[in-house]
Amino acid sequence: MEIDYVAIGKRIRKARKKQNLTQEQLAEMIGVKPAHISNIESGKKPFSFNVFVRLYTALKVNPDSLLLRYGELRDARTEERPGSEEMTAMPGCEALREAVDAAIMQWWEEHMDV
């Protein structure tokens, strides 16, 4: 599955504007340069998972709302989902789960008094 950075960038821009934030304000909130936000919103450059976590956290949105179009999100919610045993057996799922957990823990350690 190929990542559509242009579509994701448009959704990030829409979420930013809904929060009445400028690119400069969002950049400051997540610790990047405004040019990086511009590149993300235009889909010119891919972004790291850590930046993505900081983006959806700062924008106070569900990450699915940035990654999926509404129809895809609706379909994903109504489809039968695999159980934990099946997910563990799926190639890459365990590594993805560990990466997500590590990124969340790192964010908490950097932003909260733990």
N, C-alpha and C positions, 0 to 999 in steps of 0.2 A: 504494500500500500504506500503510495507516494504522498508526502505531506504537501498540502496546498498552502504555502506560506502567504500568497497573495490574499486568499480568502480569510485566513486566520488574521492577517494584518488588518483587513477591513473590519473584522469583528472587534479587534482590539481598539481600533480607532473609534468605532461606534460606542463601545463601553467607556472609553476615556471621555468622550464628549458628553455622554450621559451623566458622568460624574462632574461635569464642568471643569475638567482639568486640561491644562495646556500640555503639550509634549514636554516642555521644560519642567513643569511641576511633576509629571509622572516620572520623568527621568530622575529627578532628584529623590523622589520617594523610593525608587528601586535601585539607586546607585549606579546609573549609567549616564552616558552623555545624551543630550537631546537628539543628536544626529543618529544615535542607535535606535531611539524610539521611531524616528522618521523612517529609517531603513526597515524596521520591523513592520510598521504600518503599511509601507508600500510593497512589502514582500521582496525587497531587493536582497536581503540577507537572512539566512536562517538564524535562529537564536538558540541559546543553550536551554537545557531543561531548568537550570537554576534561575535563569532570567524569566522563563515562563512561569515558574512558581511565584516569583516576586510580582510579576505582572498581574496574575489573576488574584493574588492576595491583596495587592494595592487597589485594584479595581473593584474588589469585593464581589466577584462573580464566580460562578461555578466554572471550573476549567472546561467542562463539556460545552458550555455556551460559546467558548472561543474556538474550540477544536471542530465542532460539528455544526452543520446547518441544521435548522429546526427540524426538517423532515428526517434527517439522519438521526438526530437525537430522539425524536419520537419513536422511530423504528427500533432504535437500540433499547429503549425502555420497554417496548412491548415484546421484543424477541425473548425466547427462552434463553436464559444465560447458563453457561456451564457451571457446575459445582466447583468447590475448591479443589477437589482431587483432579477434576478434568483440567482446571486452569493450571495447576502445578505441572501437569503432563504436557501442556502446550509449550512449544519451543519459545524461549525467551520470556515467558511470563514471570518466572521466579526472579530472573535478573531485573526485569522491569519493576517488579514489586520492591525488590531490595533498593533499586535506584531511587524510587519514589520515597521510600521510608528514609533513606539517607539524606535526600534533599530536604525533606520536611524537618528532620531532626537538626540539620545544619542551620536552616532558616530560624528555627526556634531558638537555638543556642545563640545565634547572632542578634536576635531581636527581642528576646525575652530574658528576664532575670532568672536563669535556671540554676 
